[in-house]
Amino acid sequence: MPGLDPSIVKHFLPLDTEKFPPKRQQLRRQRASLLLRIKEEVFKQINADFLEVCNYSKWVANIVPVEKKDGRVRVCVDYRDLNKASPKDNFPMPHINVLVDNTARHAQFSFMDGFSGYNQIRMVDVSTPFWLTIPNNDISNDPSHDLSRIQKTARQSKKSLFILKLAKLSK
C-alpha cells in the first residue's frame, strides 16, 4: 500500500474493551442488484492492498453501500460500535460553518483521495483486527477507515516528519 513510511508513523487504535466488549454486527441483506457491484469494489480495494482478507475476527461491521450517480457503488462501513469503544480525541472537529468560512476565501480547494495513497497510514499490528463483512460471509480487514482518530494520527505524522527534517538540517 502506498502512503507514509511505517518507520515514521503508524496508527494505533486504543479501545476500551472492558466498557465496550467486541461486537459482531448481524449481516444486513443487500439488494441483488448491488451484490456484484459491492464485491467488485471490495476486491478492487483488496487487489490494491487497501484491504486485507481474514477469516476470524472479534469485531465485525457491516458494509453500507451508497450508489453514485454514475452507477458505481461507494463502499462505506458502519463503524459506530468501534467508534464508541475508542477514546475521544482532544482535537474536536470544527463546525461545518467554520469549515465553509475558512475554505470560501480561497480560490482552490483540494479533496484528499483515500484510494490514491498519499494520506494512507498503516496501523500497528495490534490495532488491525477490526473487520467489515461482505455478502456471502466473505470477510475483509479494513485498517484505514477509523475516521474518528485519523486527524490525530495525521498531526502526529506531520510532527514526526518535521522533527526528522530538523534533525537532518542540524547535522
Legacy VTK file of the C-alpha trace (Angstrom):
# vtk DataFile Version 3.0
C-alpha trace
ASCII
DATASET POLYDATA
POINTS 171 float
0.000 0.000 0.000
1.404 3.435 -0.842
1.445 6.181 1.755
3.628 7.282 4.633
6.626 5.146 5.569
5.666 2.841 8.506
9.064 3.510 10.135
7.986 7.156 10.559
4.400 6.770 11.738
1.851 4.045 12.461
-1.722 4.468 13.667
-2.647 2.847 16.989
-6.314 2.397 17.897
-6.738 2.094 21.684
-10.071 0.561 22.654
-11.874 0.336 25.976
-12.873 -3.328 25.647
-13.900 -3.613 29.313
-16.619 -0.997 28.952
-17.377 -1.857 25.303
-16.813 -5.567 24.550
-16.170 -6.555 20.911
-19.352 -6.606 18.861
-20.225 -8.603 15.768
-22.995 -6.901 13.817
-25.541 -9.183 12.195
-25.110 -9.307 8.422
-27.540 -6.995 6.629
-29.273 -8.136 3.474
-28.379 -6.263 0.303
-30.342 -5.895 -2.915
-29.336 -8.483 -5.501
-28.541 -5.701 -7.975
-25.946 -4.301 -5.543
-24.208 -7.524 -4.511
-21.975 -7.884 -7.568
-21.003 -4.190 -7.570
-20.188 -4.323 -3.829
-17.944 -7.357 -4.317
-16.220 -5.743 -7.306
-15.410 -2.635 -5.267
-14.183 -4.630 -2.256
-11.978 -6.908 -4.378
-10.620 -3.870 -6.236
-9.502 -2.489 -2.862
-8.091 -5.867 -1.799
-6.033 -6.029 -5.016
-4.724 -2.515 -4.328
-3.608 -3.633 -0.804
-6.041 -1.162 0.745
-7.938 -4.026 2.416
-6.650 -7.336 3.763
-8.572 -10.606 3.867
-9.088 -12.531 7.116
-11.227 -15.411 8.308
-11.787 -14.755 12.030
-12.470 -11.583 13.972
-13.803 -10.211 17.247
-15.255 -7.031 15.728
-17.480 -7.259 12.639
-19.061 -4.232 10.966
-21.494 -4.145 8.056
-20.986 -2.559 4.686
-23.292 0.328 3.874
-23.363 0.683 0.072
-24.027 4.129 -1.403
-24.913 4.298 -5.080
-23.208 7.061 -7.066
-24.820 8.962 -9.942
-22.623 7.148 -12.475
-23.910 3.728 -11.318
-20.853 2.725 -9.305
-21.076 1.908 -5.607
-19.194 3.614 -2.787
-18.485 1.071 -0.061
-18.875 2.600 3.399
-18.591 0.780 6.725
-20.794 1.075 9.817
-18.119 1.649 12.480
-20.432 3.156 15.121
-19.737 0.346 17.614
-15.968 0.627 17.109
-16.103 4.423 17.456
-17.997 4.101 20.760
-15.168 1.930 22.132
-12.397 4.308 21.054
-11.459 7.279 23.255
-12.393 10.755 22.088
-9.637 12.996 20.747
-8.506 16.286 22.214
-8.827 17.731 18.698
-12.558 18.235 18.082
-13.817 18.641 14.527
-14.766 22.237 13.718
-18.387 23.085 12.970
-19.387 22.985 9.312
-19.953 26.756 9.186
-16.338 27.339 10.285
-15.076 24.902 7.626
-17.105 26.628 4.903
-15.968 30.100 6.011
-12.313 29.016 6.046
-12.445 27.468 2.567
-14.668 30.096 0.905
-11.953 32.766 0.833
-9.569 30.573 -1.206
-9.608 30.192 -4.989
-8.998 26.412 -4.907
-9.901 23.586 -2.553
-8.317 20.125 -2.679
-10.135 16.958 -1.648
-7.917 14.116 -0.445
-8.482 10.839 -2.234
-8.105 7.959 0.227
-7.573 5.414 -2.539
-4.650 7.270 -4.140
-2.328 6.605 -1.250
-0.860 9.893 -0.158
-2.884 10.033 3.051
-2.765 6.342 3.950
-1.182 5.431 7.273
-0.532 1.801 8.269
-1.900 0.565 11.574
0.112 -1.084 14.326
-0.369 -4.865 14.024
-2.234 -4.991 17.355
-4.815 -2.497 16.037
-5.680 -4.219 12.762
-8.342 -6.802 13.718
-11.346 -4.538 13.015
-13.392 -6.091 10.284
-16.148 -5.477 7.809
-18.370 -8.115 6.244
-19.305 -8.503 2.631
-22.174 -10.652 1.374
-21.878 -14.457 1.378
-19.688 -14.381 4.516
-16.560 -13.040 2.795
-14.646 -11.040 5.409
-12.082 -8.320 4.773
-9.829 -6.390 7.120
-10.075 -2.612 6.747
-7.400 -0.896 8.878
-7.827 2.546 7.426
-11.364 3.716 7.996
-11.404 4.761 11.647
-12.213 8.376 10.882
-12.678 9.451 14.485
-8.907 9.242 15.184
-7.305 9.846 11.786
-6.795 13.568 12.366
-4.694 12.918 15.471
-2.552 10.397 13.603
-2.088 12.839 10.726
-0.952 15.557 13.149
1.477 13.156 14.819
2.916 12.124 11.448
3.403 15.769 10.417
5.154 16.435 13.728
7.415 13.391 13.239
8.297 14.452 9.692
9.087 17.972 10.915
11.365 16.610 13.677
13.164 14.374 11.143
13.723 17.362 8.829
15.076 19.435 11.733
17.433 16.615 12.691
18.759 16.418 9.106
19.249 20.194 8.948
21.145 20.276 12.246
23.696 17.672 11.063
LINES 1 172
171 0 1 2 3 4 5 6 7 8 9 10 11 12 13 14 15 16 17 18 19 20 21 22 23 24 25 26 27 28 29 30 31 32 33 34 35 36 37 38 39 40 41 42 43 44 45 46 47 48 49 50 51 52 53 54 55 56 57 58 59 60 61 62 63 64 65 66 67 68 69 70 71 72 73 74 75 76 77 78 79 80 81 82 83 84 85 86 87 88 89 90 91 92 93 94 95 96 97 98 99 100 101 102 103 104 105 106 107 108 109 110 111 112 113 114 115 116 117 118 119 120 121 122 123 124 125 126 127 128 129 130 131 132 133 134 135 136 137 138 139 140 141 142 143 144 145 146 147 148 149 150 151 152 153 154 155 156 157 158 159 160 161 162 163 164 165 166 167 168 169 170
